[in-house]
Amino acid sequence: MNAITVILLTHNEEKHIARCLKSLAPIAAAVFVIDSFSTDRTCAIAREMGAQVFQNPWVNYSTQFNWALQNCPIQTPWTMRMDCDEYLLPELITEIQQKIPVARPEVGGFIIKRRVYFMDRWIKHGGFYPHRLLRIWRTNTATLEDRWMDEHVVLEAGTTEALTHDMVDHNLNDLTWWINKHNHYATREMLDLLAIHNKTTSAQNVDASLSGEQYSRKRWVKEKLYSRIPLFVGPFFYFLYRYFLLLGFLDGKPGLIWHFLQGFWYRFLVDAKLYEHRLRAPKS
């Protein structure tokens, strides 16, 4: 018997949802889709494939996911977070089926490696793989951080164990969609950086630490080092670091586009929004 309930947030995901739900079918006892009023066939496809659909107005990812944890009737011992443009590889499905039922009592969650595809190319280099994420945890022992961007699952009890095989993030939308999405991300990240500078981040958030998990180490670098670099300087060095020192150039033309846009353009846009905010802030 499957012991996992999966929570899936959606908005106009008809390109991805069937692929995602198909990969979840072998391991999920239930899938709860929390939809923010899609205008395409997302909800219809989800219901046709056996998912339970709830609708709730969108504020941000953290608010929506934590609403799901509080309002969905989760009855399984384990809960899982997935995004619609992600799916599980067959090897990971088998591993989950084998390891979850026999997890040691002290294990509170499982970390999964995510591989990102961009323009149909696996982005293996530039420090982007493996991306380790806590995605499965014992029900009622975790919440999602209260942040505008880069939110992670906060495990309140138990240790974590890493699974060997991968999940895949492969978005099928075009480059214009990707750029618009990252423009919104840049605004959200600006708000988080302002909160860091103003020391108003929630105490619930994952601590930034060099001795913690991958996301904790990355956050330490971002908050303690990168955020202190003068505006517009960091993106240049970050791109050079990723593309040359971390061998991002080995990812071909899709890799060049990805590392430039995600590693330089996006970081530069965040800085530009911070600069605009400071420029328009009332002078005391």
C-alpha positions in Angstrom: 0.0 0.0 0.0 1.4 3.4 -0.9 2.2 5.6 2.1 2.7 9.0 0.5 0.4 12.0 -0.2 1.6 14.4 -2.8 0.8 18.2 -2.8 0.9 19.8 -6.2 0.4 23.6 -6.8 -1.0 24.6 -10.2 -1.9 27.5 -12.4 -2.4 26.8 -16.1 -0.3 23.7 -16.2 -2.1 21.6 -18.9 1.3 21.0 -20.7 2.8 19.3 -17.7 0.2 17.9 -15.3 -0.5 14.6 -17.0 3.2 13.8 -17.2 3.7 14.6 -13.6 0.7 12.7 -12.3 1.6 9.7 -14.4 5.0 9.5 -12.8 3.5 9.9 -9.3 0.8 7.1 -9.8 3.1 4.2 -8.7 4.1 5.9 -5.3 1.2 8.1 -4.3 -1.9 7.1 -2.3 -3.4 10.5 -2.9 -2.5 13.6 -4.9 -4.0 17.0 -3.8 -3.9 19.7 -6.5 -4.1 23.2 -5.1 -5.0 25.3 -8.1 -5.0 29.1 -8.2 -8.0 29.4 -10.6 -6.5 28.1 -13.8 -8.2 29.1 -17.1 -7.0 26.0 -19.1 -7.7 22.3 -18.7 -5.4 21.8 -15.7 -8.2 21.0 -13.2 -10.1 18.8 -15.6 -7.0 16.7 -16.4 -6.1 16.4 -12.7 -9.6 15.1 -11.9 -9.6 12.7 -14.9 -6.3 11.2 -13.5 -7.7 10.7 -10.0 -6.3 13.8 -8.2 -8.4 15.8 -5.7 -8.6 19.4 -6.7 -8.8 22.4 -4.3 -8.8 26.0 -5.3 -7.3 28.9 -3.3 -6.3 32.4 -4.3 -2.5 32.8 -4.9 -0.3 35.0 -2.7 3.0 33.3 -3.0 4.3 29.7 -3.1 4.9 29.5 0.7 1.4 30.7 1.6 -0.3 28.4 -0.9 1.7 25.3 0.1 1.2 25.8 3.8 -2.5 26.4 3.2 -2.5 22.9 1.6 -0.8 21.4 4.6 -3.4 22.9 6.9 -6.5 22.2 4.9 -6.0 19.0 2.9 -7.1 15.7 4.6 -3.7 14.0 4.5 -4.1 10.5 6.0 -0.8 8.9 5.0 2.4 8.7 7.1 4.4 10.6 4.5 3.9 13.8 2.6 5.7 14.9 -0.6 6.2 18.2 -2.5 6.2 18.3 -6.3 6.0 20.9 -9.0 3.9 20.3 -12.1 6.9 20.6 -14.5 8.7 17.8 -12.6 8.5 14.1 -12.8 10.2 11.0 -11.2 12.6 8.8 -13.1 11.7 5.1 -13.0 14.7 4.3 -10.9 13.6 6.8 -8.3 10.1 5.4 -8.3 11.5 1.9 -7.5 13.8 3.4 -4.8 10.9 5.2 -3.1 8.8 2.1 -3.1 11.6 0.1 -1.5 12.9 2.6 1.1 9.9 4.6 2.4 8.1 1.5 4.0 11.2 0.5 5.9 12.5 3.9 6.9 14.2 4.0 10.3 12.1 5.7 13.0 14.7 8.5 13.4 14.4 9.4 9.7 12.1 12.4 9.3 12.6 13.1 5.6 14.2 12.2 2.3 16.3 14.3 0.1 16.0 13.9 -3.7 18.4 15.1 -6.4 16.9 17.2 -9.1 18.2 17.4 -12.6 17.1 20.4 -14.7 16.5 20.3 -18.5 16.5 23.5 -20.4 15.8 23.6 -24.2 15.8 19.8 -24.0 19.3 19.7 -22.6 20.3 18.3 -19.2 22.2 21.2 -17.4 24.9 19.0 -15.8 27.5 21.7 -15.1 28.0 25.2 -13.7 27.3 23.9 -10.2 23.6 23.2 -11.0 23.7 19.5 -10.6 23.0 17.7 -8.4 20.4 20.0 -6.8 19.5 18.4 -3.5 16.0 19.1 -2.1 14.0 17.8 0.9 10.9 16.6 -0.8 9.5 13.8 1.3 8.8 14.0 5.1 6.7 12.5 7.8 3.3 14.0 7.8 2.8 16.9 10.2 6.5 17.3 10.9 7.3 20.1 8.3 6.2 23.3 6.8 7.4 25.5 4.0 9.5 28.6 4.9 7.7 31.9 5.0 9.7 33.6 2.2 8.9 35.2 -1.1 11.7 33.3 -3.0 13.9 30.3 -2.6 11.6 28.7 0.0 12.5 25.3 1.4 10.8 22.7 3.6 11.6 23.1 7.3 11.8 19.7 9.0 10.8 20.0 12.6 11.8 16.5 13.8 14.1 13.7 12.7 17.1 13.3 10.5 17.3 13.2 6.7 18.3 10.5 4.3 19.4 11.0 0.7 17.9 9.0 -2.1 20.2 7.9 -4.9 18.2 8.5 -8.0 16.9 11.6 -9.6 13.8 13.6 -10.3 13.6 15.8 -13.4 12.6 19.4 -13.8 11.8 19.9 -17.5 9.5 22.8 -18.3 8.0 22.7 -21.8 7.1 26.4 -22.1 9.0 28.7 -24.4 11.8 31.2 -23.6 9.4 34.2 -23.5 7.5 32.4 -20.7 10.8 31.6 -18.9 11.9 35.3 -19.0 8.5 36.5 -17.8 8.6 34.0 -14.9 12.1 35.1 -13.9 11.1 38.7 -14.0 8.5 37.9 -11.3 11.1 35.8 -9.5 13.5 38.8 -9.5 10.8 40.9 -7.7 10.3 38.2 -5.1 14.0 37.8 -4.5 14.4 41.6 -4.1 11.7 41.5 -1.4 13.6 38.7 0.4 16.9 40.6 0.2 15.3 43.7 1.6 14.0 41.6 4.4 17.5 40.3 5.1 18.9 43.8 5.1 16.1 44.9 7.4 16.4 41.8 9.5 12.7 41.0 9.2 12.9 37.4 7.9 10.9 34.8 9.8 12.6 32.9 12.6 11.0 29.8 11.0 13.3 30.0 8.0 16.2 27.5 7.4 19.4 28.8 9.0 22.1 29.8 6.6 25.1 27.7 7.5 28.2 26.3 5.8 27.8 23.1 7.8 24.2 22.4 6.8 22.6 20.9 3.8 23.2 22.1 0.2 20.5 24.7 0.3 21.7 26.0 3.7 25.2 26.4 2.4 24.1 28.2 -0.8 21.9 30.5 1.3 24.9 31.3 3.6 26.9 32.3 0.5 24.1 34.4 -0.9 23.2 36.2 2.4 26.6 36.6 4.0 28.8 37.1 1.0 27.0 37.7 -2.3 24.5 40.2 -0.9 27.3 42.4 0.4 29.0 42.8 -3.0 28.2 46.2 -4.6 25.3 46.2 -7.0 25.9 45.1 -10.5 29.4 43.7 -9.7 28.3 40.2 -8.4 26.5 39.1 -11.6 29.6 39.4 -13.7 31.8 37.3 -11.4 29.0 34.8 -10.7 28.5 34.1 -14.4 32.3 33.8 -15.0 32.5 31.4 -12.0 29.7 29.2 -13.2 30.4 29.2 -16.9 34.2 28.8 -16.8 35.4 27.5 -13.4 32.4 25.2 -12.9 32.5 24.1 -16.6 29.1 25.4 -17.6 30.4 25.7 -21.2 30.3 21.9 -21.4 26.4 22.2 -21.5 26.5 23.4 -25.2 24.4 26.2 -26.6 21.4 25.5 -24.3 24.0 25.8 -21.4 25.3 29.1 -22.7 21.8 30.5 -22.8 20.9 29.0 -19.4 24.0 30.1 -17.5 24.0 33.6 -19.0 20.3 34.2 -18.4 20.0 32.4 -15.0 23.5 33.2 -13.8 24.0 36.8 -15.1 20.8 38.4 -16.5 18.6 37.2 -13.6 21.1 38.3 -10.9 21.6 41.6 -12.7 17.8 42.1 -12.8 17.6 41.5 -9.1 20.2 44.2 -8.6 18.4 46.6 -10.9 15.2 46.2 -9.0 17.0 46.8 -5.7 18.6 49.9 -7.2 15.2 51.1 -8.4 13.7 50.5 -4.9 16.4 52.5 -3.2 16.1 55.3 -5.7 12.4 55.6 -5.1 12.4 55.1 -1.4 11.4 58.2 0.6 14.4 60.1 1.9 14.5 60.4 5.6 
